Amino acid sequence: MKKILYLNFLILSILTAACKVEDPFVDRVVAPVLVIFEDASGKTSGLTTEPSISSSASGDASITVRLLELNKDGLLNNKVGIDSLPAKAIPVTFKLRSGVKLSDVTTDDKGRSTLKIAWKTLGINTPVAGSSVALSCSGTYKDVAFTKYFRLTATK
């Protein structure tokens, strides 16, 4: 009797351990590139979840994005570490959060691309300091799609 109970317990344990539990919320994929936004002076927006960048309200809005591939080959070597390599010639699509496509731009040899666009096209007819619009930046790198959300704010 003890052998049967032990055998049932063993089989039940194996079946329970073999079950893979799926994430009920979101399938996660590691981003293929690091997406950094820069303002006109070259300052970055940091690595926040939804970065905010600024552009002058007196002219067209300017959005610069920089794409970097993180080379982690030297991760365990304190003399090498993680290296960031520019993602060159990558098409980038800018959209309003409503899904309206604004423009496509391509990164240069330094991994940067700049979009200059009229505030009116962004839905702001007369921009004043503090006017803002929610946007997204999307692309594909090494067959992995990515999207980064950000906010563009007008300054004096």
C-alpha positions as CSV (number, residue, x, y, z in Angstrom):
1,M,0.0,0.0,0.0
2,K,2.8,2.4,0.9
3,K,4.5,1.6,-2.5
4,I,1.3,2.5,-4.4
5,L,0.9,5.8,-2.5
6,Y,4.6,6.6,-3.0
7,L,4.3,5.8,-6.8
8,N,1.1,8.0,-7.1
9,F,2.8,10.8,-5.3
10,L,5.9,10.5,-7.6
11,I,3.8,10.5,-10.7
12,L,1.7,13.5,-9.5
13,S,4.9,15.4,-8.7
14,I,6.4,14.8,-12.1
15,L,3.2,15.9,-13.9
16,T,3.0,19.0,-11.8
17,A,6.6,20.0,-12.4
18,A,6.3,19.4,-16.2
19,C,3.5,22.0,-16.6
20,K,4.6,25.4,-17.9
21,V,2.7,28.3,-16.5
22,E,2.1,31.0,-19.1
23,D,2.3,34.7,-18.2
24,P,-1.3,35.8,-18.1
25,F,-0.5,39.5,-18.9
26,V,2.0,40.2,-21.6
27,D,4.5,38.2,-23.6
28,R,7.8,39.9,-23.1
29,V,10.6,40.2,-25.6
30,V,14.0,41.8,-24.9
31,A,14.2,45.1,-26.9
32,P,16.7,44.8,-29.7
33,V,18.0,48.4,-29.3
34,L,18.3,51.1,-26.7
35,V,16.1,54.0,-27.8
36,I,17.3,57.4,-26.6
37,F,15.7,60.7,-27.4
38,E,17.7,63.9,-27.6
39,D,16.7,67.6,-27.6
40,A,18.2,70.3,-29.7
41,S,21.2,70.8,-27.3
42,G,22.0,67.1,-27.4
43,K,20.7,66.4,-23.8
44,T,19.1,63.0,-23.5
45,S,15.7,62.3,-21.9
46,G,17.1,59.7,-19.7
47,L,15.9,56.1,-19.6
48,T,12.4,56.7,-18.2
49,T,9.4,54.7,-19.2
50,E,7.9,57.6,-21.1
51,P,10.6,60.2,-21.8
52,S,9.7,63.8,-22.4
53,I,11.6,65.9,-24.9
54,S,11.2,69.5,-25.7
55,S,11.3,71.6,-28.9
56,S,10.9,75.3,-29.5
57,A,7.3,76.5,-30.1
58,S,8.5,79.3,-32.4
59,G,9.4,77.0,-35.2
60,D,8.9,73.4,-36.4
61,A,9.1,70.7,-33.8
62,S,12.4,68.7,-33.9
63,I,12.6,65.2,-32.6
64,T,16.0,63.3,-32.6
65,V,16.1,59.7,-31.7
66,R,19.3,57.6,-31.3
67,L,19.3,53.8,-31.6
68,L,22.0,51.8,-29.9
69,E,22.7,48.1,-30.0
70,L,24.0,46.8,-26.7
71,N,27.0,44.4,-27.2
72,K,27.0,42.3,-24.0
73,D,30.0,40.1,-25.0
74,G,32.2,41.7,-22.3
75,L,29.5,41.7,-19.6
76,L,31.6,39.5,-17.2
77,N,34.8,41.2,-17.9
78,N,35.2,44.4,-15.8
79,K,37.8,45.8,-18.3
80,V,35.4,45.5,-21.2
81,G,31.8,45.8,-19.9
82,I,28.8,46.5,-22.1
83,D,29.5,48.4,-25.3
84,S,26.9,50.5,-27.2
85,L,27.1,50.3,-31.0
86,P,25.1,52.7,-33.3
87,A,22.3,51.0,-35.2
88,K,22.9,52.2,-38.7
89,A,20.5,52.6,-41.6
90,I,17.4,51.6,-39.6
91,P,14.0,52.9,-40.8
92,V,12.1,54.5,-37.9
93,T,8.4,55.4,-38.0
94,F,7.0,58.3,-36.0
95,K,3.2,58.1,-35.1
96,L,0.7,59.9,-33.0
97,R,-0.6,57.7,-30.2
98,S,-3.9,57.5,-32.1
99,G,-2.0,55.5,-34.7
100,V,-1.8,58.3,-37.4
101,K,1.6,57.9,-39.2
102,L,3.6,61.1,-39.3
103,S,6.8,60.2,-41.1
104,D,9.6,57.7,-41.7
105,V,13.2,58.6,-41.2
106,T,16.4,56.5,-41.3
107,T,19.2,56.4,-38.8
108,D,22.7,57.7,-39.9
109,D,26.1,56.2,-39.1
110,K,25.9,57.4,-35.5
111,G,22.5,55.7,-35.1
112,R,20.6,59.1,-35.0
113,S,17.6,60.2,-37.0
114,T,15.9,63.6,-36.8
115,L,12.3,64.4,-37.7
116,K,11.4,68.1,-38.3
117,I,7.6,68.6,-38.4
118,A,5.2,71.4,-38.1
119,W,3.3,71.6,-34.8
120,K,0.1,71.9,-36.8
121,T,0.7,68.4,-38.2
122,L,1.0,67.2,-34.6
123,G,-2.5,68.6,-33.9
124,I,-1.3,71.8,-32.1
125,N,-2.3,74.8,-34.3
126,T,-0.7,77.5,-32.1
127,P,1.9,76.0,-29.8
128,V,2.7,77.8,-26.5
129,A,5.2,76.8,-23.8
130,G,3.8,73.7,-22.2
131,S,1.8,72.4,-25.2
132,S,2.5,68.7,-25.5
133,V,1.6,65.7,-27.7
134,A,2.0,61.9,-27.1
135,L,3.9,60.1,-29.8
136,S,5.5,56.8,-30.6
137,C,8.7,55.7,-32.4
138,S,8.8,52.2,-34.0
139,G,11.1,50.1,-36.1
140,T,12.6,46.7,-36.6
141,Y,16.1,45.7,-35.8
142,K,17.5,42.2,-36.6
143,D,13.9,40.9,-37.2
144,V,12.7,42.1,-33.8
145,A,10.1,44.9,-33.8
146,F,10.3,47.7,-31.1
147,T,8.2,50.7,-30.1
148,K,9.0,53.4,-27.7
149,Y,6.4,55.9,-26.4
150,F,7.4,59.5,-25.6
151,R,6.0,63.0,-25.1
152,L,7.0,66.1,-27.1
153,T,6.6,69.4,-25.2
154,A,6.8,72.9,-26.6
155,T,9.2,75.4,-25.0
156,K,9.7,79.2,-25.4
